Amino acid sequence: MKTLLSVLVFSFGIAASVMAGMPVNAECPISGKPIRLIFRSKYKDQVIAFCCADCKDKFDKSPSSYASHVKVAAKQP
């Protein structure tokens, strides 16, 4: 019983950490192209994703310039 409980607690912990790192956007705020999850930055407690390293670098250099371009994707039920 303790083993099962440990596995469940561990599984919920993994799921929570994965969801915490999910981006709020589906399109790159710089180019408008689909995002790739490997290119992410954190801005004001939100994870923003980008299509490529160049767009991520542009955002990281001046996030306030591009923050208004972030289109928050609709959440899936």
Secondary structure, 3 states (H helix, E strand, C coil): CHHHHHHHHHHHHHHHHHHHCCCCECECCCCCCECEEEEEEEECCEEEEECCHHHHHHHHHCHHHHHHHCCECCCCC
